[in-house]
Amino acid sequence: MVSRSSKVCKNMFVACSGGKHLASSLARKVGGCSCVLDSEIFPDSELRIRLPKEVRNWNVYFVQSFYPDKIDVNDKLVELLFSAETARELGAKNVYLIAPYLGYLREDFRFRKGEAVSAKILAKMCRIFKKVYVVDPHLHRLKTFSEFFPNAKKISLSKEMSEYIKSHIGECLLVGPDDESEQWVKPVAEKLGLEYKILDKHRISSRKVKTRGKRMNADKVVVIDDIISTGDTLIQASKLIKAKELYFMAAHGLFSEKALSKLRGKAKIIVSNTIPSKVSKIDCVSAIAREIKLK
């Protein structure tokens, strides 16, 4: 259902299967209309896609977060690309992607002969979009989008995280569970004027890590990372922390392999709503809207 008359609408925010919880809020913040993509799964698992409203001469923003639910991540990618190409065929003025959580970024290097470098392939597939907005992407060896994804824009939730800590937690020690996490911990610490420490993580396998560092003792400790997936990194970090109040905070809560249940007995968990969950307490909409308005 469209939130305003199409006669006054310049921006259309289309909720794909992974963006239904955000599209209408973004439309209100930025200014424009929202609608839900019409999609169906055929018995043979193929997708049928239909844009529910006229898009000719509109700026069309597809909102798609890549997390598994009733439609898996691979189907979400097909859904998005089919929808975007359809919008272009039907005369959309510009086509954009808002991907609060964007997958397929971990494989940014060919580790073994014949292996697909999914991050670079994804960037090529997304050339259809004038701009791709991504919240706190997990970049590994390729440290910036400009190296492989020239039309992508990184959006930080450091402002929203620091505001949450200030309002709901107060004075605390900030901790990053590994070297990579400093890029998310440091901006929050600077905004709050707080001390932070970074631990050393050694990865044993895709699901097992060991964390090293000095043991810490504080009244309140907030461990900040970009993604909570299986939760093992945070569990290992917590073994070096003694605190009256312990918090795990991240931009994205994937909570794979029953991670939320495993973590709840160890700390209070806070994530944003890039992926909807019971512990999504930080709203990413304002951060995304700021970047869109700056374009």
Secondary structure in CASP SS format (residue, H / E / C, confidence):
PFRMAT SS
TARGET T0000
AUTHOR 0000-0000-0000
METHOD secondary structure of the structure
MODEL  1
M C 1.00
V C 1.00
S C 1.00
R C 1.00
S C 1.00
S C 1.00
K C 1.00
V C 1.00
C C 1.00
K C 1.00
N E 1.00
M E 1.00
F E 1.00
V E 1.00
A E 1.00
C C 1.00
S C 1.00
G C 1.00
G C 1.00
K C 1.00
H C 1.00
L C 1.00
A H 1.00
S H 1.00
S H 1.00
L H 1.00
A H 1.00
R H 1.00
K H 1.00
V H 1.00
G C 1.00
G C 1.00
C E 1.00
S E 1.00
C E 1.00
V E 1.00
L C 1.00
D E 1.00
S E 1.00
E E 1.00
I E 1.00
F C 1.00
P C 1.00
D C 1.00
S C 1.00
E C 1.00
L E 1.00
R E 1.00
I E 1.00
R E 1.00
L C 1.00
P C 1.00
K C 1.00
E C 1.00
V C 1.00
R C 1.00
N C 1.00
W C 1.00
N E 1.00
V E 1.00
Y E 1.00
F E 1.00
V E 1.00
Q C 1.00
S C 1.00
F C 1.00
Y C 1.00
P C 1.00
D C 1.00
K C 1.00
I C 1.00
D C 1.00
V H 1.00
N H 1.00
D H 1.00
K H 1.00
L H 1.00
V H 1.00
E H 1.00
L H 1.00
L H 1.00
F H 1.00
S H 1.00
A H 1.00
E H 1.00
T H 1.00
A H 1.00
R H 1.00
E H 1.00
L C 1.00
G C 1.00
A C 1.00
K C 1.00
N E 1.00
V E 1.00
Y E 1.00
L E 1.00
I E 1.00
A E 1.00
P C 1.00
Y C 1.00
L C 1.00
G C 1.00
Y C 1.00
L C 1.00
R C 1.00
E C 1.00
D C 1.00
F C 1.00
R C 1.00
F C 1.00
R C 1.00
K C 1.00
G C 1.00
E C 1.00
A C 1.00
V C 1.00
S H 1.00
A H 1.00
K H 1.00
I H 1.00
L H 1.00
A H 1.00
K H 1.00
M H 1.00
C H 1.00
R H 1.00
I H 1.00
F C 1.00
K C 1.00
K C 1.00
V E 1.00
Y E 1.00
V E 1.00
V E 1.00
D C 1.00
P C 1.00
H C 1.00
L C 1.00
H C 1.00
R C 1.00
L C 1.00
K C 1.00
T C 1.00
F H 1.00
S H 1.00
E H 1.00
F C 1.00
F C 1.00
P C 1.00
N C 1.00
A E 1.00
K E 1.00
K E 1.00
I E 1.00
S C 1.00
L C 1.00
S H 1.00
K H 1.00
E H 1.00
M H 1.00
S H 1.00
E H 1.00
Y H 1.00
I H 1.00
K H 1.00
S H 1.00
H H 1.00
I C 1.00
G C 1.00
E C 1.00
C C 1.00
L E 1.00
L E 1.00
V E 1.00
G E 1.00
P C 1.00
D C 1.00
D H 1.00
E H 1.00
S H 1.00
E H 1.00
Q H 1.00
W H 1.00
V H 1.00
K H 1.00
P H 1.00
V H 1.00
A H 1.00
E H 1.00
K H 1.00
L H 1.00
G C 1.00
L C 1.00
E C 1.00
Y E 1.00
K E 1.00
I E 1.00
L C 1.00
D E 1.00
K E 1.00
H E 1.00
R E 1.00
I C 1.00
S C 1.00
S C 1.00
R C 1.00
K C 1.00
V E 1.00
K E 1.00
T E 1.00
R E 1.00
G C 1.00
K C 1.00
R C 1.00
M E 1.00
N E 1.00
A E 1.00
D E 1.00
K E 1.00
V E 1.00
V E 1.00
V E 1.00
I E 1.00
D E 1.00
D E 1.00
I E 1.00
I E 1.00
S C 1.00
T C 1.00
G C 1.00
D H 1.00
T H 1.00
L H 1.00
I H 1.00
Q H 1.00
A H 1.00
S H 1.00
K C 1.00
L C 1.00
I E 1.00
K E 1.00
A E 1.00
K E 1.00
E E 1.00
L E 1.00
Y E 1.00
F E 1.00
M E 1.00
A E 1.00
A E 1.00
H E 1.00
G E 1.00
L C 1.00
F C 1.00
S H 1.00
E H 1.00
K H 1.00
A H 1.00
L H 1.00
S H 1.00
K H 1.00
L H 1.00
R H 1.00
G C 1.00
K C 1.00
A C 1.00
K E 1.00
I E 1.00
I E 1.00
V E 1.00
S E 1.00
N C 1.00
T C 1.00
I C 1.00
P C 1.00
S C 1.00
K C 1.00
V C 1.00
S E 1.00
K E 1.00
I E 1.00
D C 1.00
C C 1.00
V H 1.00
S H 1.00
A H 1.00
I H 1.00
A H 1.00
R H 1.00
E H 1.00
I H 1.00
K H 1.00
L H 1.00
K C 1.00
END
